[in-house]
């Protein structure tokens, strides 16, 4: 009896050791992948990771999801990366974080895993945003750009074409609202809440007038800021609630059939076309308008893959990044999750376009998308100037006053950071 119990215990211990990697020909390598939750079926990415594991015997990829809120993700990464021993090997980052993380020494350069020739296969905007001091520190994973959604059925009803300029948008919106006499319908919804989305809208408007928030022609910048306020106060095509609006609230309003135009990201398209949507089959998408004499200037969005300097599995992580950004993986994510691929060739892939014809219209917009200022200090500047733009949106400050404060603050932040860098070098 005692011998039988001993044999049973010995067998259990042996199996346990083998399952933990002891007694096998190859020890397991566990790679921890931190990223925000993707929309859609989570099994799509999980299946891709299992495919990678099958091709890399002994490697286990452990997904650990972060909150969808990008500010909370950034806070988590900053706290863990700053210590030099991050508890993860691969991370998904917003396009605007790559410069900051690279300058801080938190993420490793990836030039060794992707040659310049291979980088040329990607859309140019994301590669620019991922490059710091001439080196690649992240690889684009999926891409976004600001677009203009419109109610095709309503424009057709009144014999109107989608607007090419911002003033055309205002005129068309007022004309349709007057003709429809529908108190539930508004003209133009956009992201006016005091957060990063407001920065994107503002940059798109100012850049499409040949200027910028931080530099460039001052009069044109003031005019652009004034236009945003006038959509609410003068043209009255935008609701007062815009000062609290983000992507989802505007998407919901437009999706309920309560807006003629909407500035948003491409993710909204599949949601607006799903079964049961009040606007299914009634929506069109075009590039954002511009002011006369200038071109549409969509802001680049999207996410990238980066590797902490502290990872002890850098070769495997590099292979995983290459795998997740490969044409096959990008095609799968595009078809099954609706994310926009970062590889140029996929926008000419007939088999993909047959399943996602929207990509054909989206390609020139993504190709023209410009990153937000490519600097490690962008988040500092953004957080400092958001209250100024918000003050214009709600009518507490004039565009002139706000722009002066914005440019003063941006110069001050850049000056302080340059001085600090000089002190660090001395």
N, C-alpha and C positions, 0 to 999 in steps of 0.2 A: 504493500500500500504506500509506504514512504517512498519507495523507489519510483512508483508511478507518479506521485505528486512531484517528485524532483524532476522527472523527465518532462512533465507538463510545464513546469515553471521554466526549465531550460529552453524548451521550444518557444515559449512566449517571449522570453528575453531575446532569443536569437532572431525571431521574426521582427521584433521591435527594433533591434539594431540595424537589420537589413533595410527596414522601412525608413530609418533616419539617415541612410546613406552608408553606414558601416557594413562591410561585407559585400558591397557591390563593387563592380569594376571601376566606377567613376563616381566621385563624390558629387553631390548636387550643388549647383550654383543658384542661389535665390536672388533674383533681380527684383527690386521693389520699384514699381511704376506708380508715381503719384500724378493724378490729374483730376480736373473737374469733371463732373458727370456730363457725358454727352447726351444730347437729346435723342430720343428714339430707343430702339431695342439695344440694351446693353450687351446682348449676346453677340452682336456683330463684332465688336472689338475683342471680346473674350475669345471668340472663335479664331480670330487672327492670331492672338497670342498663343493659343493652343497649337496652331499650325507652326508657329516659330519654334515652340518647344519640341515638336515632333522632328523638326529638322536640326535641332541642337540638343542631342541627348544629354541628360544630366542638368539641363537648365530649366528652372522654374520661374515663371514671371508672375509676380504677385501684384495685382492691381489694388491700389488703395485710393478711394475716391475722396475728393475734397468738396466742400460746399460749392454750389454753382456760382455764388457771389464772388466776382473777381477780386474785390478788395480784401475779402477774407482769405482768399488763396494767396494773394501777395503777402499779406501779413504772416501767414503760416510759413511760406518759403523764406521770407526775410529772417524770421526768428530762428529757423533751423539751419539755413545756409550760413548765417553769420557766425555760428559756432564752429564751423570747419569740419563737422562730423554729421552731415545730414543723414537721417535714417531712411534714405531712398537713393536709388541709382539713376532714375530717369524721371523727368518732370515735364509736364505740359505748361507752357508759359504764354502769356499774352504777348502780342508783337511789340508792345511798348515797354516790356520789361527786359528785353535782351541786352540793351545797352547798359542799363543799371547793374544787372547781375554780372555782366562781363567785366565792367570797370571795378566792381567790388571784389573780383577774384573768386566769385562763388561758383561759376560754371566753367567747364573746360572747353578749349578750342576744339572744333570738330573738323578742321581742314584735312586731317589725316584720314577721315572717313568719307570725305566728299571732295573730289578734285574741282578746280575751277571750271573745267569742261562740264562736269556733272552739274555744277551749280547753274550753268547756263540753261539747263533743261527746266528750271523752275521759273515761275513768274518773277520779274525783276524787283517789284516792290518788297515782297517778303524777304528776299535775299539781302536787299539793302538794309532793311530793319534788323536783320540778324547779324550784320557785319560790324565789328568794332575794331578800330585801329588796324584795318586791313585783314582781319582774321574772322572766320566764320565761327560763331559761338552758339548757334542754334540752327535747326533745320526746319523749314516751314512744314506744317502738318496739314492744315486746311486754311482756306483764305476767305475773306469777306471784303465787301466794299459797299459804301452807301449807294442806294438806288432809289428811284422814285416809282412808287406804285400809283396806279390810277384806275378809276372805274371806267373801263372801256365801254360798258353799256351806256353809261350816262353821257360820255363824250360823243358816242355815236348817235345817240338820240338827238343831240343838239348840233350835230354836224361839225364837231370840233376835233382838232388834232391835239395830241399831247404837247405840252409846252416845251419850248427850247430855252426860254429865258425865265428868270424869276418873275419879272413883271407880267409876262404872258400868263404864268401860273396864277398870279393874283387876279388878273382880268378874267381869265376863264372861270376861276372859282367863283368870283362874284356873279358872273353871268349865269352860271348853272344854278347857283343857290337862288338867285332871283327867279329864274324860270321854273324851278322845281317847286318852290313855295313849300318846302318840307322843313319844319322846325327841328326835326331830329337830325338833319344833315348839316355837316360842317364842311368847310372847304379844304383845309390843309392841316394835317397833324404831324408833329415832329417832336423830338425828344428835348424838352425844355427844362427838365429837372436839373438841379445843381449836382451834376456828376459827370463822369467822363463822356457820356453820350452827348451832353450839351457841347462839350469841346469839339466833338466830331462834326456836329451840325454847323457850328460856328466856323470852323476851319473850311468846311466845304463851301459855305456861302462866301467867305472872304477870298479864298483862293480862286473861286470862280469869278472874282472881280479883279484878278491880277495883283493881289496883295496878300498879307498875312497878319496874324495877330501881333507878332513880335517885331516885325519889320515890314518894309515895303511902303507903298503909297498910303499916307495917313488918311487922306480924304476918302479914298476908296474903301479903306477899312471901316471908317466911321459910317459910310453909306451902307455897307454890308450889315453892320450891327443895327443900324436904324431899320433896315428892311425886316430883320427878325422881329423887332418890336412892332413894326407897322402891320405885320400879318395879324397881330392881335388887336392893336389899338386903332389903326386907321383903316386898313382893308377889311378888318373884321371877318377874316376867313379862317382864323385859328382861335380855338376856345381859350378862355382865361385859364382853364385847368392845365394848360400846356406847361405852366411853371412847375407842375408836379408829374409831368409825363415822362415815362421811360419807354424802352422798346416794346415791352409786353402790353402796356396800357394803350399805346397807340395802335399796336397790332390788333388788339381786341376791339378797339373802337372802329377801325377800318374794316375788320373782319365781320363786324355786326352790320355793316352796310351804312355806317353813320359818318363816313368821310369820303370826299371825292379824291383827294391826294394824300399820300403818306410817304414821308422819308423813313426808310428803315433798312435793315440788312437783308440779304437774300434768303436767310433762314425762314422768313415769313411766307415765302411763296408756297411751299408744300403744305403749310398749315391752312392757308387761304383756299387751297384747292382740294382739301380733303372732303370726304363724304359728309354731307350735312352742313357745310359752310354756306352761309347766306350769300356769299359773293363768289362761290365756285363758278368758274367759267366766265366771270364778268370782269376779271382783273387783267391789266397789262403792266409791264415794267419797262421803263426807259431810263437812260442816264439822267442824273440830276441836272436841273437847269443851270444856266450860267448867266452872267450879265453880258450885254452886247459887246462884242469884240473879244470875248474870252471863252475858254473851253470849260466844260464840266470838270469838276475837281473832286471826285469821290475820295473819301478818306479810307485808307487801308485798315482792315481789321483781320482777325483770325488768330490762330494759335500755332505755337512752334514746339519742338521737342529739344530739350537741353539736358546736359549731363553734369551733375555736381562734380567739382574737382575732387571731392572726397570719396567718390565711388571706387571701390576696389575691384569692380568688374568692367572696366572701361572698354575692353575689346568686345565683350558680349553686348554691352549697351550700344556701342557703335554699330554693331551688326543689326541690333534690334531697331535702331533709328533708321538705318538704310531699308530695312524690311517694311516698316510702317509707312515710309514715304515712297515706297516702290510703286510702279505703275499698277500692278495687280492689287495691292492693298488700297491704293487711292481709288481705284475703280470700284472696289467693293464698298468702301465707305460712301462714295458718291451715290451709288445706286441704292444701297440699303439704309443709309442714314440721311442722305440728302446734303452732305457737306460738300463744299466746292474744292476740287483737287488743286494742288499747287503745281502740278507738272503741265507745261504748255501743251504737250502732244495730246493729252487726253481731251482737250477741247476740239480736236480734229478727229477724234475716234468715233467713227460712225456707229459702232455698236453701243457706245455709251450715249451718244447723242440721241439715238433712237429711244432709249429708256429715259433720258433726261434732256429733252430738247431745249429746255430753259437755259442750259449751259451755253448754247450757241450765242444767244443774245447777251449773256452775262460776260462772255470772254473779253470783249473790248473794254468793258467797264472795269473788270479786274486788272486788265493790262495797264489801264490808265491810272489805277488807284495809287495814291501817294501816301507814304507813311506820315504819321505825325512826326514832329521834329525828332530827328535821329540823334538823340543826346542822352547820356546817362542821367541827366537832371530833369528829364521831361515830366516825371510824376510830380516833382517839387513845384515846377512851374504850373502845371495843370491845376494842382490843388490850390495854389495861390491865386490864380486868376479866375477860377470858376465862380467865386462869389461876385466878381465884377460883372461877368456876363449875365449871371442870374439877376443882378440888380437892373440891368438893361431890360431883360425879358419882362420883369414885373413893373417896370416904369419908375424905379426908385432912383436911377441914375441916367443921365444922358449918355448917348454913345460916345461923345467927346470926352467926358469925364472918365468914363470907364476905360477907354482906350489908353488915355494918358497913364492911368493907374496900372493897367496891364503891362504896358511897355516899361514903365519904371520898375515894376516888381520883377519882371523877367530879366532886365539888365542887372538888377541887384542880385538876384539868385545866381546868375551866371558869373558875375564878378566875385561873389563870395566863394563859389566853388573853385574858380580858377585860382584865387588867392590861397585857398586851402591846399589845392594840389601843389602849388609852388612851395608852400611850407613843408609838405610831405617830402618833396624831392630834396629840400635843403638839409 
